[in-house]
């Protein structure tokens, strides 16, 4: 049962990042953290035409990685993760376009995602076009920033930097966490480079999509333009990752300040199922015949 918020005190009980606003863009995948013990509601500007998802069940009696509730003809749906560590995608058809959402089970869910149509304005400055080669150069400059600042300060004179050496900003996902170490802003390219550390707190290997990093700033999500990430986190291990965010999801400049409170997200890859003990794989050279 979904209840409306009736008092300002109830609204204040939810942290700001739990309620988000996003501009509809059928060219990007929107990552939506979803919890097992909370309901996430995704609202569109008008009635939803169709919904399709892998491992998503609209019937409580049928198993699924996520449970979905939607009334035909309504402009919103509600969804909840059925178990820990689940991920899936949800494709929603609205206004003759398909919008893709990546659902990720999380302890820090988005409780309400309110989607809005893009407003066309002549005053909006478009984001610059930055080539992959240039983005790689920005990653390299961020990695070498301490050395360049000492030996070639003119090379980083226009680079803004923020360091979290003593108190890194942490996004916690139960069995692993992402710590922001440094952020760099390259204003001509409207690009932020994030230097983060991923720490595995479990005894199991964790895999993730290296191309799926995103940052949350206020009520908006910004997806990566490039990354340097291995895609695997060893048990009880740590890895260093650099990734960049360029422009805004609506194609305008992001003009993001380094003073923002950022949360880093990444799409986790489910572990491969273990081999069945009933049908073990034969050893190399074993034909299965009895030996004399």
C-alpha positions in Angstrom: 0.0 0.0 0.0 1.4 3.3 -1.0 0.7 6.3 1.2 0.9 10.0 0.3 3.2 12.3 2.3 0.9 14.4 4.5 3.2 16.5 6.6 6.4 18.5 6.2 7.9 16.6 9.1 7.5 13.4 7.1 9.1 14.9 4.0 12.1 16.1 6.1 12.6 12.5 7.3 13.9 11.4 3.9 17.5 12.6 3.0 17.6 14.8 -0.1 19.3 12.1 -2.3 16.3 9.8 -1.7 14.1 12.0 -3.8 15.5 12.7 -7.3 14.5 14.6 -10.4 15.8 13.7 -13.8 15.4 14.9 -17.4 14.0 12.2 -19.8 16.6 11.1 -22.3 16.3 8.0 -24.3 20.0 8.0 -25.1 21.2 7.2 -21.6 20.7 4.4 -19.1 19.5 5.7 -15.7 20.8 3.8 -12.7 18.2 3.4 -10.0 19.3 2.0 -6.6 16.4 -0.1 -5.1 16.1 -1.7 -1.6 14.5 -4.9 -0.4 12.7 -3.1 2.5 11.7 0.1 0.7 9.6 1.0 -2.3 10.9 3.1 -5.2 8.4 5.0 -7.3 9.3 6.1 -10.8 7.0 8.8 -12.1 6.6 10.0 -15.8 5.0 13.2 -17.1 2.1 11.1 -18.6 0.6 7.6 -18.8 3.1 4.8 -19.4 2.4 2.8 -22.6 4.4 -0.4 -21.8 6.9 -1.9 -19.4 9.3 -4.7 -20.0 12.0 -6.1 -17.7 14.2 -9.2 -17.2 13.6 -10.9 -13.9 10.9 -8.4 -13.0 7.6 -9.8 -11.8 4.3 -7.9 -11.5 2.7 -10.9 -9.7 3.6 -11.3 -6.0 3.1 -15.1 -6.4 5.7 -15.4 -9.1 9.4 -15.2 -8.3 11.5 -12.4 -9.7 14.6 -10.4 -8.9 12.4 -7.3 -8.5 8.7 -6.9 -7.7 6.8 -4.3 -9.7 3.4 -2.6 -9.1 1.7 -0.6 -11.9 -1.9 0.2 -12.8 -2.5 0.3 -16.6 -2.9 3.8 -17.8 -1.2 5.4 -14.8 1.9 7.6 -15.1 4.0 5.9 -12.4 5.2 2.5 -11.2 6.6 1.2 -7.9 9.4 -1.4 -7.6 11.2 -3.3 -4.8 14.2 -5.6 -4.9 13.3 -9.2 -3.9 16.7 -10.2 -2.7 20.2 -8.9 -2.0 22.8 -8.2 -4.8 20.2 -8.3 -7.6 20.5 -6.2 -10.8 18.3 -6.0 -13.9 17.1 -3.6 -16.5 13.6 -2.1 -17.0 12.5 -0.7 -20.3 9.6 1.7 -20.2 7.7 2.9 -23.3 6.4 6.5 -23.1 5.5 9.1 -25.7 6.7 6.8 -28.6 10.2 6.4 -27.0 11.9 3.7 -24.9 13.6 4.7 -21.7 16.1 2.3 -20.1 16.6 2.0 -16.3 19.3 -0.1 -14.6 17.9 -1.5 -11.3 20.5 -2.1 -8.6 19.8 -3.5 -5.1 21.2 -1.0 -2.6 21.0 0.0 1.1 20.8 3.6 -0.1 17.8 3.5 -2.4 16.1 6.2 -4.4 12.6 6.4 -3.0 11.1 8.6 -5.6 12.4 9.4 -9.1 10.4 12.1 -10.8 11.0 12.3 -14.6 10.5 15.5 -16.5 10.5 16.4 -20.2 13.4 18.2 -21.6 12.8 22.0 -21.9 14.3 23.5 -25.0 15.8 26.9 -24.4 18.0 29.0 -26.6 19.9 30.2 -23.5 21.1 26.7 -22.6 24.8 26.3 -23.6 25.4 22.8 -25.1 28.2 20.7 -23.7 31.4 20.6 -25.7 32.2 17.7 -27.9 35.2 15.9 -26.3 36.9 13.1 -28.3 37.9 9.8 -26.7 41.6 10.8 -27.2 41.1 14.0 -25.3 39.2 12.3 -22.5 42.1 9.8 -22.1 44.5 12.8 -21.9 42.4 14.3 -19.1 42.6 11.0 -17.2 46.4 11.0 -17.6 46.6 14.6 -16.5 44.5 13.8 -13.4 46.7 10.8 -12.5 49.9 12.9 -12.9 48.4 16.1 -11.2 50.7 16.1 -8.1 53.8 15.8 -10.2 52.6 18.3 -12.8 51.7 20.8 -10.1 55.3 20.6 -8.7 57.3 20.5 -11.9 55.1 22.0 -14.6 52.5 24.2 -12.8 51.6 25.9 -16.1 50.2 22.6 -17.4 47.5 22.5 -14.7 47.0 26.2 -14.1 43.4 26.0 -15.3 42.6 22.7 -13.5 40.5 22.9 -10.3 41.2 20.1 -7.7 39.6 18.9 -4.5 41.3 16.3 -2.3 39.7 14.0 0.3 42.9 12.6 1.8 41.9 12.8 5.4 38.2 12.1 5.1 37.2 10.5 1.8 33.6 10.7 0.7 32.2 7.1 1.0 29.3 5.5 -0.8 28.6 2.2 1.1 27.0 -0.9 -0.6 27.2 -3.3 2.3 29.9 -5.8 1.1 31.9 -3.1 -0.8 32.3 0.7 -0.7 33.5 3.4 -3.0 35.7 6.1 -1.6 36.3 9.4 -3.5 40.0 10.4 -3.2 40.2 13.3 -5.6 38.1 15.3 -8.0 39.4 17.4 -10.9 37.5 19.9 -13.0 38.6 20.7 -16.6 36.4 23.7 -17.4 37.0 24.0 -21.2 35.8 20.4 -21.6 33.1 20.7 -18.9 34.5 17.5 -17.5 35.1 16.2 -14.0 37.6 13.4 -13.4 37.0 11.3 -10.3 39.8 9.4 -8.6 38.1 6.7 -6.5 39.0 3.6 -4.5 36.8 0.5 -4.4 37.2 -1.6 -1.3 35.8 -5.2 -1.1 34.7 -5.9 2.5 33.7 -9.5 1.7 35.4 -12.8 1.2 34.1 -13.1 -2.4 35.2 -11.7 -5.6 33.0 -8.8 -6.9 32.6 -8.0 -10.5 31.2 -4.8 -12.0 30.8 -3.1 -15.4 33.8 -0.8 -16.0 31.6 1.4 -18.3 28.8 1.9 -15.8 30.2 4.5 -13.4 27.9 7.4 -12.5 27.8 10.2 -9.9 24.8 11.6 -8.1 24.8 15.3 -7.3 21.7 16.5 -5.6 18.7 15.1 -7.5 20.6 14.4 -10.8 22.6 11.5 -12.1 25.6 12.0 -14.4 27.0 9.0 -16.3 30.6 8.5 -17.2 32.1 9.5 -20.5 35.2 7.3 -20.0 36.8 5.2 -17.3 40.0 3.3 -16.4 38.7 0.4 -14.3 39.6 -3.3 -14.1 36.0 -4.5 -13.6 36.9 -6.9 -10.8 37.4 -6.4 -7.1 39.3 -9.3 -5.3 38.2 -10.6 -1.9 39.2 -8.2 0.9 41.0 -6.2 -1.8 41.1 -2.6 -3.1 41.4 -1.2 -6.6 41.9 2.4 -7.9 39.7 3.7 -10.6 39.6 6.9 -12.6 36.5 7.9 -14.6 35.2 11.1 -16.1 31.8 12.8 -16.4 31.3 15.2 -19.3 28.3 17.5 -19.8 24.8 16.9 -18.5 22.3 14.1 -19.4 20.2 16.7 -21.4 23.1 17.6 -23.6 23.8 20.9 -21.8 26.9 21.9 -19.8 26.9 20.4 -16.3 28.8 23.3 -14.7 29.3 21.1 -11.7 31.2 22.6 -8.8 33.7 20.5 -6.8 31.9 21.6 -3.6 29.0 19.3 -4.4 28.4 16.2 -2.3 28.9 13.4 -4.8 27.8 9.8 -4.5 29.4 7.3 -6.9 27.4 4.4 -8.4 28.5 1.4 -10.5 26.5 -1.5 -11.9 27.4 -4.8 -10.3 27.6 -8.0 -12.4 25.9 -11.0 -10.7 28.3 -13.9 -9.9 28.4 -16.9 -12.2 26.4 -19.8 -10.8 28.6 -22.7 -9.5 28.9 -25.9 -11.5 26.3 -28.4 -10.6 27.5 -31.2 -8.3 25.1 -33.6 -10.0 26.8 -33.2 -13.4 30.5 -32.4 -12.7 32.7 -31.4 -15.6 35.0 -34.3 -16.8 38.7 -33.9 -16.2 40.9 -33.3 -19.2 41.7 -36.6 -20.9 38.9 -38.4 -19.1 36.7 -40.1 -21.7 34.3 -41.5 -19.1 35.2 -45.2 -20.0 36.3 -47.6 -17.3 40.1 -48.1 -17.3 41.4 -51.7 -17.3 
